[in-house]
Amino acid sequence: GQQRWILSFDFATMKLVATLSITATLVCNTLSSPIKHNQLAFVPASSSRSSLAPRQNVAVAHPATTTTSLSFFQDLLKSFTPKSDEEVTPQTNDYDEPIEEALTILNEAAETKSQDPETVVTALEDLEKLMRKKAKAEPTAAANVLKNLNGSWRLIFTTGTKTTQDRIQKTVNYFPIKAVQRFDTSTDPYGIENGIYLGDVSVVKFTGPFEFNEKSRKLEFDFTKIALFGFGITIKSGDAAKIGASTGLGSESNVKNSEKGKKPFFNWISADENIATARGGGGGLALWKRIDVEEE
């Protein structure tokens, strides 16, 4: 309230100063502009005409400097007047529009699986570059990714790990089986669950904690429990990486990282109310669709 009063007072003060300056200038210009005796004529009061009238063929003085000064101070006053919201030019960037274009393609792919796989890969690669730029320009972008990760996600599309791509000589695209990941940031530490389903039946589920680096959007996790058809087993750190690599659900790099004491990870690209995207530790790109708990 005090700041608003000060700003209002400053504006009123500047306007008063400008108004007084205009008045002073007009007075000075009038006094400094000599009026010749033959410019105005006074008619006696007894005349039938008006008591004060200009003589015919007499030019009236119009000091040019007065008009110039008045125009100058009018412009000065306008410069003090705050611009309305309509006059403020919004700041633009070169990433928001192409981000929306990439997300449109990926949303369509997640909903219908009708987008060409190469188009989806290109959209994922473009989005990765653009979101990296956005995260540098807008520090809140990474925090929003973590916030939006809460919930359950079904894997829709993946290029597969580099090892898998080399083995089958192509990229894996729309994921053929039901794989669901769940993230929970309400717990301490954060929790992650990765499950494979046959229909509605849970075949295998991995669970454990995860950490999220907002600066790099890197999510490191470590599965500490496994459930086979609902029967839980506690496992040692690193065992999940070996199981994942042997079944093709994980990468060999996760095994190597676990042997070095490093955790498997995802570099998250984006996450919103509908879809999420990331690059895995094995180098593959992936697309998830948000699902309700009832859909798992």
matplotlib code that plots the C-alpha trace (Angstrom):
import matplotlib.pyplot as plt

x = [0.0, 2.8, 4.7, 1.5, 1.0, 4.6, 4.3, 1.0, 2.6, 5.7, 3.5, 1.4, 4.5, 6.0, 2.7, 2.6, 6.2, 5.5, 2.3, 4.1, 6.9, 4.3, 2.7, 6.1, 7.2, 4.0, 4.4, 8.1, 7.4, 4.5, 6.7, 9.7, 7.7, 7.4, 4.1, 4.3, 2.1, 0.3, -0.8, -3.7, -6.0, -8.4, -11.7, -13.2, -16.0, -18.5, -18.1, -21.0, -18.5, -17.2, -15.0, -12.1, -11.6, -8.7, -8.0, -8.6, -5.6, -3.6, -1.8, -2.1, 1.1, 1.5, 4.8, 6.1, 8.1, 5.0, 3.4, 6.7, 7.1, 3.5, 3.9, 7.1, 5.6, 2.5, 4.8, 6.6, 3.4, 2.5, 5.8, 5.0, 1.6, 1.7, 0.9, -2.3, -2.1, -3.1, -0.1, 2.4, 4.2, 4.3, 7.7, 8.2, 10.6, 11.5, 10.6, 7.0, 5.3, 7.4, 7.0, 3.2, 3.6, 5.7, 3.3, 0.3, 1.9, 2.8, -0.7, -2.1, 0.3, -0.6, -4.3, -4.6, -1.2, -1.8, 1.2, 4.0, 6.8, 9.5, 7.3, 7.0, 10.8, 11.4, 8.9, 10.5, 14.0, 12.7, 10.9, 14.1, 16.1, 13.4, 12.6, 16.3, 16.3, 13.0, 14.5, 17.5, 15.3, 12.5, 13.8, 10.2, 10.0, 11.9, 9.9, 6.7, 7.9, 8.4, 5.0, 3.3, 5.0, 2.7, 0.4, 0.3, 1.7, 1.3, 4.3, 3.0, 6.1, 9.8, 12.7, 14.3, 17.8, 20.7, 21.6, 18.1, 18.1, 21.4, 20.2, 16.9, 18.3, 15.5, 13.9, 11.0, 8.0, 4.6, 5.1, 3.2, 2.5, 1.0, 3.7, 2.8, 5.0, 3.7, 5.4, 4.6, 6.2, 4.2, 6.5, 10.0, 11.9, 9.9, 8.5, 8.6, 6.8, 7.3, 4.9, 4.2, 0.7, -1.1, -4.5, -5.4, -3.1, 0.1, 3.0, 5.9, 6.3, 9.4, 9.2, 11.8, 12.8, 13.9, 15.6, 15.0, 17.6, 15.6, 18.5, 19.1, 15.6, 17.5, 15.5, 17.7, 16.0, 16.8, 14.3, 14.5, 11.4, 10.0, 6.5, 5.8, 2.1, 1.5, 4.1, 6.7, 10.4, 13.0, 16.0, 19.5, 20.5, 21.5, 19.6, 16.7, 19.1, 20.2, 16.6, 15.6, 18.6, 17.9, 14.3, 14.8, 13.0, 16.2, 19.5, 23.0, 24.2, 22.1, 24.0, 27.3, 26.2, 25.0, 28.4, 30.0, 27.6, 25.6, 21.8, 19.8, 18.1, 15.8, 16.4, 12.8, 11.9, 8.4, 5.3, 1.9, -1.7, -1.8, 1.7, 5.2, 8.5, 12.0, 15.3, 16.5, 19.9, 20.3, 19.8, 16.3, 13.4, 10.0, 6.4, 3.9, 0.2, -1.4, -4.0, -6.4, -5.8, -8.8, -7.0, -3.9]
y = [0.0, 2.4, 1.6, 2.3, 5.6, 6.6, 5.8, 7.7, 10.7, 10.6, 10.7, 13.5, 15.5, 15.0, 16.1, 19.2, 20.1, 19.6, 21.8, 24.6, 24.4, 24.8, 27.8, 29.4, 28.9, 30.4, 33.5, 33.9, 33.6, 36.1, 38.6, 38.1, 38.5, 42.3, 43.5, 46.5, 49.5, 49.0, 45.4, 46.2, 49.2, 50.3, 51.9, 54.5, 53.2, 55.7, 54.0, 51.8, 49.0, 46.7, 48.4, 46.3, 45.3, 44.6, 47.2, 46.0, 44.6, 44.2, 40.9, 39.2, 38.0, 34.2, 33.4, 30.2, 29.3, 29.1, 26.4, 24.5, 24.6, 23.5, 20.5, 19.5, 19.5, 17.7, 14.9, 15.1, 14.6, 11.6, 10.0, 10.1, 8.4, 4.6, 2.4, 0.4, -3.4, -3.2, -1.0, -3.3, -5.5, -9.1, -10.8, -13.6, -16.5, -19.0, -22.2, -22.1, -22.4, -25.3, -27.0, -26.9, -28.3, -31.2, -31.9, -31.9, -34.7, -36.7, -36.2, -37.6, -40.6, -41.3, -41.2, -43.0, -44.6, -43.4, -41.2, -42.5, -43.8, -41.7, -38.6, -39.5, -39.9, -36.5, -34.9, -36.4, -35.3, -31.7, -31.5, -32.6, -29.8, -27.2, -28.1, -27.9, -24.3, -23.5, -25.0, -22.6, -19.6, -20.5, -22.0, -23.2, -25.5, -28.3, -28.0, -28.3, -31.5, -33.1, -31.8, -33.2, -36.6, -37.6, -40.4, -43.4, -43.5, -46.2, -46.6, -45.9, -45.5, -46.2, -46.2, -48.9, -48.8, -48.5, -52.2, -53.3, -51.2, -52.8, -56.3, -56.1, -53.6, -51.1, -48.9, -50.3, -48.0, -48.4, -50.6, -53.9, -54.8, -53.0, -51.4, -48.8, -46.6, -44.7, -41.8, -40.5, -37.3, -37.1, -39.6, -39.2, -40.4, -40.2, -43.5, -45.2, -48.3, -50.1, -52.9, -55.2, -56.5, -59.2, -57.6, -56.5, -59.1, -57.8, -60.1, -58.2, -55.0, -53.2, -50.6, -48.4, -44.8, -42.1, -38.7, -35.8, -33.2, -30.2, -28.5, -31.4, -33.0, -36.2, -38.9, -41.5, -44.6, -47.8, -50.7, -52.5, -54.8, -57.0, -58.6, -61.6, -62.2, -60.3, -62.1, -59.6, -60.3, -57.9, -57.6, -56.2, -52.9, -53.6, -56.9, -55.1, -53.8, -57.3, -58.6, -55.7, -56.2, -60.0, -59.5, -56.6, -54.1, -52.4, -51.6, -53.1, -49.7, -49.9, -53.1, -51.4, -48.3, -50.4, -52.1, -48.7, -47.7, -45.5, -45.7, -46.2, -43.0, -41.1, -37.6, -36.3, -34.1, -33.1, -34.0, -32.4, -33.4, -35.8, -37.1, -37.4, -37.9, -38.9, -40.3, -43.3, -44.1, -46.5, -43.7, -44.5, -42.0, -42.8, -41.5, -42.2, -41.4, -40.5, -43.1, -43.4, -45.9, -47.9, -48.4, -50.1]
z = [0.0, 0.9, -2.4, -4.4, -2.5, -3.2, -7.0, -7.1, -5.3, -7.6, -10.7, -9.3, -8.5, -12.0, -13.6, -11.4, -12.2, -16.0, -15.7, -13.9, -16.5, -19.3, -17.6, -16.9, -20.5, -21.9, -19.6, -20.6, -24.3, -24.1, -22.2, -24.4, -27.7, -28.3, -29.6, -31.9, -31.4, -34.7, -33.9, -31.6, -31.5, -28.8, -29.7, -27.3, -25.1, -26.6, -30.0, -31.3, -31.7, -29.0, -26.5, -27.6, -31.2, -33.5, -36.2, -39.7, -41.7, -38.5, -38.0, -34.7, -33.0, -32.8, -31.2, -32.7, -29.7, -27.5, -29.7, -29.9, -26.1, -25.5, -27.8, -26.1, -22.6, -23.8, -25.1, -21.8, -19.9, -22.1, -21.3, -17.6, -18.1, -17.4, -20.4, -20.3, -20.5, -24.2, -25.0, -23.3, -25.8, -24.6, -24.4, -27.0, -27.3, -30.0, -28.1, -26.9, -30.3, -31.6, -28.2, -28.7, -32.2, -30.9, -28.0, -30.4, -32.4, -29.2, -27.7, -30.9, -30.8, -27.2, -27.8, -31.2, -31.9, -35.5, -35.9, -38.0, -35.7, -37.4, -36.9, -33.2, -32.9, -34.6, -32.3, -29.2, -30.3, -31.1, -27.8, -25.9, -27.4, -27.0, -23.3, -22.6, -23.8, -21.9, -18.7, -18.9, -19.6, -17.1, -13.8, -12.8, -15.9, -14.2, -10.9, -13.0, -14.5, -11.0, -9.8, -12.9, -12.6, -9.7, -10.7, -13.0, -16.6, -19.3, -21.6, -25.2, -27.3, -27.0, -29.3, -27.1, -25.7, -28.0, -27.3, -28.2, -31.4, -32.5, -31.7, -33.7, -36.3, -35.8, -33.3, -31.1, -31.5, -30.0, -26.9, -27.5, -23.8, -20.8, -18.8, -16.1, -14.0, -10.9, -9.2, -5.7, -4.5, -1.3, 0.5, 1.8, 0.0, -3.3, -4.5, -7.9, -9.1, -12.5, -13.4, -16.3, -16.9, -18.8, -19.2, -15.6, -14.0, -12.5, -13.7, -12.1, -10.2, -9.1, -6.3, -4.6, -3.9, -6.4, -6.3, -8.7, -9.7, -10.8, -12.5, -14.9, -14.6, -13.9, -12.0, -10.3, -8.8, -7.1, -7.0, -3.6, -3.9, -6.6, -6.7, -8.9, -9.4, -6.2, -4.1, -2.7, -2.5, -1.1, -3.4, -3.0, -4.7, -8.3, -8.6, -10.4, -13.0, -13.8, -14.0, -16.2, -18.6, -18.8, -19.7, -22.1, -19.9, -18.8, -20.4, -19.9, -18.9, -15.7, -14.7, -15.3, -13.4, -10.5, -10.3, -10.1, -7.3, -9.7, -10.0, -13.1, -14.3, -16.7, -18.0, -18.1, -21.0, -20.1, -18.1, -18.1, -17.5, -20.4, -21.4, -20.2, -22.2, -21.2, -22.3, -20.4, -19.1, -22.1, -24.6, -25.7, -25.9, -24.5, -24.4, -21.6, -21.3, -18.0, -16.8, -13.9, -11.2, -12.5, -15.8, -14.4]

ax = plt.figure().add_subplot(projection="3d")
ax.plot(x, y, z, "-o")
ax.set_aspect("equal")
plt.show()
